[in-house]
Amino acid sequence: MDDLEYFTDGNNITYYFNRFDSWQEFMSKGKVLYEAARRKYGSEFTELEANLPIKTDADAAARGYDMESNTIAKLDIGFYTTFIENDLLDNVILGFDEILQNIDMGGSFQKSKLIITDRPIGIFDFGLASLGLFTKVEFYSAELAIEAPSEFPAEISGIVPPIDVNLNQLEQYWYKSDVSGKSYLMTKQDKGTQASINDGYTADTVPLKYKSFSTNQKKSYLMFKKLGGKSKKIDLYVGVGGLADMNSTGMLQRALPMFMAAEFFESVGIRTRLNATRMYEGGYQAILDPLNPKAINQMNNNPINSNVVNCSTVVIKDFGEPLDFTKLAIAVADERTFRYNLWKYLPAINAMNSGVALRGYGTTVYSGGKMFETGQRYKNWYIDQVQNNDKEWGLIEKPLMIFGGVPSPEDSWIYTGDKNESGYANVLQEFYRILDIVDFTYNKPDKAAARVYERLVTLEGKTITEFKDYIFKTLGQAYGVVEDGEFNDTPTEVSETITKFNDKIDGFNEFLATK
């Protein structure tokens, strides 16, 4: 098939790949290697810091940081507990929830079913056990208690009746005020907790007299219904960073469809891992260790700045973990993470691992051929690390290691709820691209094609030609191969990928023949 994407390394590009199992691992290794690089290479390494945008407390203050919590000493710690723009995060969570609720998945995947049983097997669920004797709950917001203490006159200030509380896709409880229109994040707690706190007790020393109980159920164990087949897993790679004009709103817009995809796939029993991905061109400065094999390769490939691509990934949500929006936003859209921690430690990591002076910044790769080609080479590097270097990262089909995000994110973007707004449409389009790749990979291609046809042609009014172009482009990139240069596919791997791709296209053509 001619529509499979073939990537060729015509410019002798050198690729630098790194991977970390967690932000904790990145920070701890980064700090150790930073000090090691300063000792080993001296000024040849430290001159890389000359153009860092944040080097002093004054630099941080000039960027509008809260200097009680964002001094250089605290930035060096790097484990931020709040996002730099909390109002923005609240807006994106609202967008996440509303967009995901309005999306029609078209029956792409069957949700895993839970079976409740009183047999002592499976997972003991205290929530179900407590149906035999359980504490009633209440929902409380300290912010609501301050801003609207009389919102519900019959309740203690800050308490909202359960009937007025909504549960979103992230398992978070929200109340939207009919008076002000503002949304409040609610804390679910045992009924009577706030009354006891107001009387001087703490949340973990609530006397029994404040609590309220009920009983009606003896079944207490949960089991997932066995559907057969091996466990399904997906790796999603979310871009980090942006050009100088891009702020946190643009970075979060880019990440939003990946977050939505992770939440959806987890809800249907497909375990999904999210990886923050710092991918950028340029950054090359000089050879530090001429005996390092990677440095030798750099010298042999005409060492000029434009011939270097960096791709470093950090796991920010592991398989089966729930989405923690604050944690995810800090990892992919907080400029302290991007313009301080990553810029500071990536040069040290590359210096000690590869013997080359590389800046921690360059031209961020957002999308397009460069992103897909780098992604394919990263996958080959990843597989080699697992198979030949004893890395316990897990093997996943390459089409299911998906690099993406909104391909042309706006420098600033706020969710307004307007479905006709271009930013909304871009988030939706990228979400469906990810969904379609997984649909075609895990399900019968003719059935997946029918679902895409229903969405694009029947509902959106696209032509058959546009429908075909979308399918070929999406699958062609997902099953793309790299034929030369670093971390290329072997002839056997190319042949196997072509066979898999053709199988998908044959199924697609079977569906197309019915139209």
C-alpha positions as CSV (number, residue, x, y, z in Angstrom):
1,M,0.0,0.0,0.0
2,D,1.4,3.4,-1.0
3,D,-0.3,5.2,1.9
4,L,1.9,3.8,4.6
5,E,4.2,6.5,6.0
6,Y,7.8,5.9,5.2
7,F,10.3,8.0,7.1
8,T,13.8,8.6,5.8
9,D,16.7,10.3,7.6
10,G,17.9,12.5,4.7
11,N,19.6,15.0,6.9
12,N,21.8,12.7,9.1
13,I,19.9,13.6,12.2
14,T,21.2,12.4,15.6
15,Y,18.5,11.5,18.2
16,Y,18.9,11.7,21.9
17,F,16.3,9.7,23.9
18,N,15.7,9.4,27.6
19,R,13.0,7.8,29.6
20,F,12.0,8.1,33.3
21,D,9.4,6.0,35.2
22,S,8.3,9.0,37.3
23,W,8.9,12.7,37.9
24,Q,10.6,11.6,41.1
25,E,13.1,9.5,39.1
26,F,13.7,12.4,36.6
27,M,14.4,14.9,39.4
28,S,16.6,12.6,41.5
29,K,18.7,11.5,38.5
30,G,18.8,15.0,37.1
31,K,20.2,16.5,40.3
32,V,22.8,13.8,40.7
33,L,23.9,14.1,37.0
34,Y,23.8,17.9,37.2
35,E,26.4,18.0,40.0
36,A,28.4,15.2,38.2
37,A,28.5,17.2,34.9
38,R,29.6,20.4,36.7
39,R,32.5,18.5,38.3
40,K,33.5,16.5,35.2
41,Y,33.2,19.2,32.5
42,G,33.4,22.5,34.4
43,S,32.8,25.6,32.3
44,E,32.1,23.5,29.1
45,F,29.0,22.4,30.8
46,T,28.0,25.4,32.9
47,E,28.0,27.7,30.0
48,L,24.9,25.9,28.8
49,E,23.1,27.7,31.6
50,A,23.9,31.2,30.3
51,N,20.6,31.6,28.4
52,L,18.3,30.0,30.9
53,P,15.3,32.3,31.5
54,I,15.2,31.7,35.3
55,K,18.5,31.7,37.1
56,T,17.7,33.9,40.2
57,D,14.8,34.8,42.4
58,A,14.6,38.1,40.6
59,D,14.1,36.2,37.3
60,A,11.2,34.3,38.8
61,A,9.7,37.4,40.3
62,A,9.9,39.1,36.9
63,R,7.7,36.3,35.4
64,G,5.0,37.1,38.0
65,Y,5.7,34.1,40.3
66,D,4.5,34.1,43.9
67,M,7.9,34.5,45.6
68,E,6.7,32.9,48.8
69,S,6.5,29.6,47.1
70,N,8.6,30.0,43.9
71,T,12.1,30.9,45.0
72,I,14.9,29.3,43.1
73,A,15.5,27.1,46.2
74,K,11.9,25.8,46.0
75,L,12.0,25.5,42.2
76,D,15.0,23.3,42.6
77,I,12.9,20.9,44.7
78,G,10.5,20.7,41.8
79,F,7.6,18.9,43.4
80,Y,4.8,21.5,43.0
81,T,1.6,20.8,44.7
82,T,-0.5,23.4,43.0
83,F,-0.7,24.4,39.3
84,I,0.8,27.8,38.5
85,E,-2.6,29.1,37.3
86,N,-5.3,27.4,39.3
87,D,-8.2,29.3,37.7
88,L,-7.1,28.1,34.4
89,L,-7.0,24.5,35.7
90,D,-10.5,24.8,37.0
91,N,-11.6,26.0,33.5
92,V,-9.9,23.1,31.7
93,I,-11.4,20.5,34.2
94,L,-14.8,21.9,33.4
95,G,-14.0,21.7,29.6
96,F,-12.7,18.1,30.1
97,D,-15.9,17.0,31.8
98,E,-18.4,18.7,29.5
99,I,-16.6,17.7,26.3
100,L,-16.2,14.1,27.3
101,Q,-19.9,13.9,28.3
102,N,-21.0,15.2,25.0
103,I,-18.8,12.8,22.9
104,D,-20.5,9.9,21.1
105,M,-18.0,7.0,21.2
106,G,-20.2,5.0,18.8
107,G,-19.9,1.7,20.7
108,S,-16.2,1.4,19.9
109,F,-15.4,-0.5,23.1
110,Q,-17.5,-2.5,25.5
111,K,-17.2,-1.3,29.1
112,S,-15.9,-3.8,31.6
113,K,-18.7,-5.0,33.9
114,L,-18.6,-5.3,37.6
115,I,-20.2,-8.2,39.3
116,I,-21.3,-7.8,43.0
117,T,-21.2,-11.0,45.0
118,D,-21.4,-12.1,48.6
119,R,-18.9,-14.9,48.0
120,P,-15.5,-14.2,49.6
121,I,-13.6,-13.9,46.4
122,G,-12.5,-10.9,44.3
123,I,-11.9,-7.5,45.8
124,F,-13.4,-6.7,49.2
125,D,-15.2,-3.4,48.7
126,F,-15.8,-1.4,51.9
127,G,-18.3,0.8,50.1
128,L,-20.5,-2.2,49.4
129,A,-19.8,-3.8,52.8
130,S,-21.0,-0.6,54.4
131,L,-24.4,-1.0,52.7
132,G,-25.0,-3.4,55.6
133,L,-24.0,-0.7,58.1
134,F,-22.8,2.6,56.5
135,T,-22.3,6.2,57.4
136,K,-24.3,8.7,55.4
137,V,-22.3,11.3,53.5
138,E,-22.3,15.0,53.1
139,F,-20.5,17.3,50.6
140,Y,-18.6,20.3,51.8
141,S,-16.7,23.2,50.3
142,A,-14.7,25.6,52.4
143,E,-14.7,28.1,49.5
144,L,-18.5,28.0,49.3
145,A,-18.7,28.5,53.1
146,I,-16.7,31.7,52.8
147,E,-18.2,33.1,49.6
148,A,-21.9,32.1,50.1
149,P,-22.5,30.9,53.7
150,S,-26.3,31.1,53.3
151,E,-26.5,29.2,50.0
152,F,-28.5,26.5,51.7
153,P,-30.1,28.0,54.8
154,A,-31.1,24.7,56.2
155,E,-27.5,23.4,56.1
156,I,-24.3,24.3,57.8
157,S,-22.4,26.9,55.8
158,G,-20.5,25.1,53.0
159,I,-22.6,22.0,53.0
160,V,-24.5,21.2,49.8
161,P,-27.3,18.6,49.7
162,P,-26.3,15.4,47.8
163,I,-29.1,15.9,45.2
164,D,-27.5,19.2,44.1
165,V,-24.0,17.7,43.7
166,N,-22.7,16.3,40.4
167,L,-20.0,13.7,39.8
168,N,-17.7,14.3,36.8
169,Q,-15.6,11.9,34.7
170,L,-12.7,12.3,37.0
171,E,-14.8,11.1,40.0
172,Q,-14.8,14.6,41.4
173,Y,-17.8,16.2,43.0
174,W,-18.9,19.6,41.9
175,Y,-21.7,22.0,42.8
176,K,-22.6,24.9,40.4
177,S,-24.3,27.7,42.2
178,D,-27.7,28.8,40.8
179,V,-27.0,32.2,42.3
180,S,-23.5,33.1,41.2
181,G,-23.0,30.5,38.4
182,K,-19.7,29.6,39.9
183,S,-18.6,25.9,40.3
184,Y,-17.2,24.6,43.6
185,L,-15.2,21.5,44.1
186,M,-16.8,19.5,46.9
187,T,-15.2,17.2,49.5
188,K,-17.2,14.0,50.2
189,Q,-17.1,13.2,53.9
190,D,-19.1,11.3,56.6
191,K,-22.3,13.1,57.5
192,G,-21.8,15.1,60.6
193,T,-18.0,15.8,60.0
194,Q,-18.4,19.5,59.5
195,A,-20.7,19.9,62.5
196,S,-18.1,18.2,64.7
197,I,-15.3,20.4,63.2
198,N,-17.3,23.5,63.9
199,D,-17.6,22.3,67.5
200,G,-13.9,21.9,67.9
201,Y,-13.1,18.3,66.9
202,T,-10.9,17.3,64.0
203,A,-11.9,15.4,60.9
204,D,-10.4,12.1,62.2
205,T,-11.8,12.4,65.7
206,V,-15.5,12.8,64.9
207,P,-17.5,11.5,67.9
208,L,-20.1,8.8,67.2
209,K,-22.9,11.1,68.2
210,Y,-22.4,13.3,65.1
211,K,-22.6,10.3,62.7
212,S,-25.6,9.0,60.8
213,F,-25.9,5.3,59.7
214,S,-28.1,3.2,57.5
215,T,-28.2,-0.5,56.4
216,N,-29.6,-2.5,53.5
217,Q,-27.0,-4.7,51.8
218,K,-24.9,-7.8,52.5
219,K,-23.1,-8.3,49.2
220,S,-19.6,-6.9,49.6
221,Y,-17.2,-8.2,46.9
222,L,-16.5,-6.9,43.4
223,M,-15.2,-8.8,40.4
224,F,-14.6,-7.7,36.9
225,K,-16.6,-9.9,34.5
226,K,-14.1,-11.9,32.4
227,L,-14.4,-11.1,28.8
228,G,-11.4,-13.2,27.6
229,G,-8.2,-12.2,25.8
230,K,-5.1,-10.6,27.1
231,S,-4.9,-7.3,28.9
232,K,-5.2,-4.3,26.6
233,K,-2.7,-1.4,27.1
234,I,-2.0,1.9,25.5
235,D,0.9,4.4,25.8
236,L,0.1,8.0,25.2
237,Y,2.8,10.6,24.8
238,V,1.8,14.2,25.6
239,G,4.0,17.1,24.3
240,V,5.6,19.4,26.8
241,G,6.7,23.0,26.1
242,G,6.1,25.6,23.5
243,L,7.6,28.5,21.7
244,A,8.2,31.8,23.6
245,D,4.6,33.1,23.2
246,M,2.9,30.0,24.4
247,N,1.6,30.1,27.9
248,S,0.0,27.5,30.1
249,T,-3.5,27.8,28.5
250,G,-2.0,26.7,25.1
251,M,0.0,23.9,26.6
252,L,-3.1,22.5,28.4
253,Q,-5.2,22.8,25.2
254,R,-2.6,20.6,23.5
255,A,-2.8,18.0,26.3
256,L,-6.5,17.9,26.8
257,P,-7.5,15.3,24.1
258,M,-4.8,13.0,25.5
259,F,-6.2,13.3,29.0
260,M,-9.7,12.7,27.7
261,A,-8.5,9.6,25.8
262,A,-6.8,8.2,28.9
263,E,-9.9,8.7,31.0
264,F,-12.1,7.0,28.3
265,F,-9.9,4.1,27.7
266,E,-9.5,3.4,31.5
267,S,-13.3,3.5,31.8
268,V,-13.6,0.6,29.3
269,G,-10.9,-1.5,30.8
270,I,-8.0,-0.5,28.5
271,R,-5.1,0.3,30.8
272,T,-3.5,3.6,29.7
273,R,-0.2,5.2,30.6
274,L,0.5,8.9,30.1
275,N,4.0,10.2,29.4
276,A,5.1,13.8,29.4
277,T,7.2,14.2,26.3
278,R,9.8,16.9,25.8
279,M,10.6,16.8,22.1
280,Y,12.6,19.6,20.4
281,E,15.0,20.3,17.6
282,G,18.4,21.9,18.0
283,G,20.2,22.4,21.3
284,Y,23.6,21.0,20.1
285,Q,26.6,22.9,21.5
286,A,29.8,20.8,21.5
287,I,31.4,17.4,22.1
288,L,32.3,16.9,25.8
289,D,33.5,13.3,25.7
290,P,35.1,12.4,22.3
291,L,35.3,8.7,23.4
292,N,31.6,8.3,24.1
293,P,29.9,6.3,21.3
294,K,27.0,8.7,21.0
295,A,29.4,11.7,20.8
296,I,31.4,9.8,18.1
297,N,28.1,9.3,16.2
298,Q,27.4,13.0,16.5
299,M,30.8,14.0,15.1
300,N,30.4,11.6,12.2
301,N,27.0,13.1,11.3
302,N,28.2,16.6,10.6
303,P,27.6,18.2,14.0
304,I,25.4,21.2,13.3
305,N,22.7,22.4,15.5
306,S,19.8,21.7,13.2
307,N,20.7,18.0,12.9
308,V,19.8,17.2,16.5
309,V,16.4,16.1,18.0
310,N,15.9,15.5,21.7
311,C,13.0,13.3,23.0
312,S,12.8,12.7,26.7
313,T,9.7,11.1,28.3
314,V,8.5,10.9,31.9
315,V,5.6,8.7,33.1
316,I,3.0,10.9,34.7
317,K,0.1,8.4,35.0
318,D,0.8,4.7,35.1
319,F,-1.5,1.9,33.9
320,G,-4.7,1.7,35.9
321,E,-4.0,4.9,37.9
322,P,-6.8,7.5,38.1
323,L,-6.2,10.9,36.5
324,D,-4.9,13.5,38.9
325,F,-5.5,16.7,37.0
326,T,-3.2,18.9,39.1
327,K,-0.3,16.4,38.8
328,L,-0.9,16.1,35.0
329,A,-1.2,19.8,34.4
330,I,2.0,20.5,36.4
331,A,3.9,18.0,34.3
332,V,2.8,19.2,30.8
333,A,1.7,22.8,31.1
334,D,3.3,24.5,34.1
335,E,6.1,26.7,32.9
336,R,8.1,26.1,36.1
337,T,8.4,22.5,35.0
338,F,9.1,23.3,31.4
339,R,11.3,26.4,31.6
340,Y,13.1,25.6,34.8
341,N,13.4,21.9,35.8
342,L,13.5,20.4,32.3
343,W,15.8,23.1,30.9
344,K,18.2,22.8,33.8
345,Y,18.5,19.0,34.1
346,L,18.2,17.7,30.6
347,P,21.6,19.1,29.6
348,A,23.2,17.3,32.5
349,I,21.4,14.0,31.7
350,N,22.5,14.2,28.1
351,A,26.1,15.3,29.0
352,M,26.6,12.3,31.3
353,N,24.8,9.8,29.2
354,S,26.0,10.8,25.8
355,G,29.1,13.0,26.2
356,V,27.6,15.9,24.3
357,A,26.8,19.4,25.4
358,L,23.1,19.9,24.5
359,R,20.9,22.8,25.7
360,G,17.7,22.0,27.4
361,Y,15.7,24.0,25.0
362,G,15.3,24.4,21.2
363,T,12.4,24.5,18.7
364,T,9.6,22.5,20.2
365,V,8.2,19.8,17.9
366,Y,4.4,20.1,18.1
367,S,3.2,17.8,15.3
368,G,3.7,16.7,11.7
369,G,6.3,14.5,10.1
370,K,9.0,15.4,12.5
371,M,7.0,14.3,15.5
372,F,5.8,11.1,13.9
373,E,9.3,10.2,12.7
374,T,10.9,10.9,16.0
375,G,8.1,9.0,17.7
376,Q,8.7,5.9,15.5
377,R,12.5,6.0,16.2
378,Y,11.8,6.4,19.9
379,K,9.6,3.3,19.9
380,N,12.4,1.3,18.3
381,W,14.8,2.7,20.9
382,Y,12.3,1.8,23.7
383,I,11.9,-1.7,22.4
384,D,15.7,-2.2,22.2
385,Q,16.0,-1.0,25.8
386,V,13.4,-3.5,27.0
387,Q,14.7,-6.4,25.0
388,N,18.5,-5.9,25.2
389,N,19.1,-3.7,28.2
390,D,16.8,-5.3,30.8
391,K,14.5,-2.3,31.2
392,E,11.2,-3.3,32.8
393,W,9.0,-0.9,31.0
394,G,6.7,-3.4,29.3
395,L,6.2,-4.0,25.6
396,I,3.3,-2.5,23.8
397,E,2.4,-2.7,20.1
398,K,4.0,0.3,18.3
399,P,0.7,1.6,16.8
400,L,-0.6,1.9,20.4
401,M,2.4,4.0,21.5
402,I,0.7,7.2,20.3
403,F,2.4,10.6,20.2
404,G,0.0,13.6,19.9
405,G,-2.0,16.4,21.3
406,V,-3.6,19.3,19.5
407,P,-1.2,19.7,16.6
408,S,-1.4,23.5,16.4
409,P,-2.3,24.7,19.9
410,E,-3.2,28.3,20.4
411,D,-0.8,30.4,22.5
412,S,-3.7,31.1,24.8
413,W,-7.0,29.1,25.0
414,I,-9.9,29.2,27.4
415,Y,-12.8,26.8,27.3
416,T,-16.1,28.6,26.7
417,G,-18.4,25.8,25.9
418,D,-18.9,27.0,22.3
419,K,-18.9,23.9,20.2
420,N,-18.3,26.0,17.0
421,E,-15.1,27.5,18.4
422,S,-11.9,26.3,16.6
423,G,-10.1,25.4,19.8
424,Y,-12.9,23.1,20.8
425,A,-13.0,21.5,17.4
426,N,-9.2,20.9,17.5
427,V,-9.4,19.1,20.8
428,L,-12.3,16.9,19.6
429,Q,-10.5,16.1,16.3
430,E,-7.3,14.9,18.1
431,F,-9.3,12.9,20.6
432,Y,-11.0,11.0,17.8
433,R,-7.7,10.4,16.0
434,I,-6.4,8.6,19.0
435,L,-9.7,6.7,19.5
436,D,-9.7,5.6,15.9
437,I,-6.1,4.3,16.0
438,V,-7.0,2.2,19.0
439,D,-10.3,1.1,17.5
440,F,-8.7,-0.1,14.3
441,T,-5.9,-1.9,16.3
442,Y,-8.1,-3.7,18.8
443,N,-11.3,-4.2,16.9
444,K,-12.3,-5.5,13.4
445,P,-11.3,-2.9,10.9
446,D,-14.6,-3.0,8.9
447,K,-16.5,-2.3,12.2
448,A,-14.1,0.5,13.1
449,A,-14.5,1.9,9.6
450,A,-18.3,1.9,10.0
451,R,-18.0,3.9,13.2
452,V,-15.7,6.5,11.6
453,Y,-18.0,6.7,8.6
454,E,-21.0,7.4,10.8
455,R,-19.2,10.2,12.5
456,L,-17.4,11.9,9.5
457,V,-19.8,11.3,6.7
458,T,-23.3,10.8,8.2
459,L,-23.0,13.3,11.0
460,E,-20.4,15.8,9.9
461,G,-21.2,15.7,6.1
462,K,-17.7,14.8,4.9
463,T,-17.3,13.3,1.4
464,I,-16.2,9.8,0.8
465,T,-12.9,11.1,-0.5
466,E,-12.3,13.0,2.7
467,F,-13.3,10.0,4.7
468,K,-10.8,7.8,2.8
469,D,-8.0,10.4,3.1
470,Y,-8.5,10.6,6.8
471,I,-8.3,6.8,7.3
472,F,-5.2,6.4,5.1
473,K,-3.4,9.3,6.8
474,T,-4.3,8.3,10.3
475,L,-3.4,4.6,9.9
476,G,-0.4,5.4,7.6
477,Q,1.1,7.5,10.4
478,A,0.2,5.0,13.2
479,Y,1.9,2.1,11.3
480,G,4.7,4.2,9.8
481,V,8.2,2.8,9.4
482,V,11.7,4.3,9.4
483,E,14.0,2.9,6.8
484,D,17.4,4.4,7.5
485,G,19.3,6.5,10.1
486,E,19.4,5.9,13.8
487,F,16.9,3.5,15.4
488,N,15.5,2.4,12.1
489,D,13.3,-0.6,11.4
490,T,14.9,-3.7,10.1
491,P,13.7,-5.2,6.8
492,T,11.8,-7.9,8.7
493,E,10.1,-5.3,10.9
494,V,9.2,-3.2,7.8
495,S,7.7,-6.3,6.2
496,E,5.7,-7.2,9.3
497,T,4.4,-3.7,9.6
498,I,3.3,-3.5,6.0
499,T,1.4,-6.8,6.5
500,K,-0.4,-5.4,9.5
501,F,-1.2,-2.2,7.8
502,N,-2.5,-4.0,4.7
503,D,-4.8,-6.1,6.9
504,K,-6.4,-3.0,8.3
505,I,-6.8,-1.4,4.9
506,D,-8.3,-4.6,3.5
507,G,-10.9,-4.5,6.2
508,F,-11.5,-0.8,5.5
509,N,-12.0,-1.6,1.8
510,E,-14.5,-4.4,2.7
511,F,-16.6,-1.8,4.4
512,L,-16.1,0.8,1.6
513,A,-17.4,-1.8,-0.9
514,T,-20.8,-1.6,0.8
515,K,-21.1,2.1,0.1
